[in-house]
């Protein structure tokens, strides 16, 4: 029997970088992931949210459709994600802020408080 035959298979890192040329994962490193394809973990890191939120966006069809499937892993080109408008992050909308520079009378308050 060969040495190491009983060793468990090596696990790949969660932050995978897959190139179209070799279709093999590389370590993507920290920060915004470089490379040709982003996984859900890469998207989460880019957006500053959890992987679970990215998975929810995908299930709810809020996230753009994946550009490619590598095995059972959906992957996106970085340009697909960087060009996408994340929900709740658009211009305008929401409740107006109180104007701190307005006088108390303009805000509907007396001078005494």
Secondary structure, DSSP 4 states (H G I P E B T S, - for coil): --TTTTSPPPPPPSSEEE-TTT--EEE--SSSPPSS-B-HHHHHHHHTS-HHHHHHHHHTT-SPPPSEEETTEEEB-HHHHHTS--TT-SSS-SPPPP-TTS-TTTTT--TT-
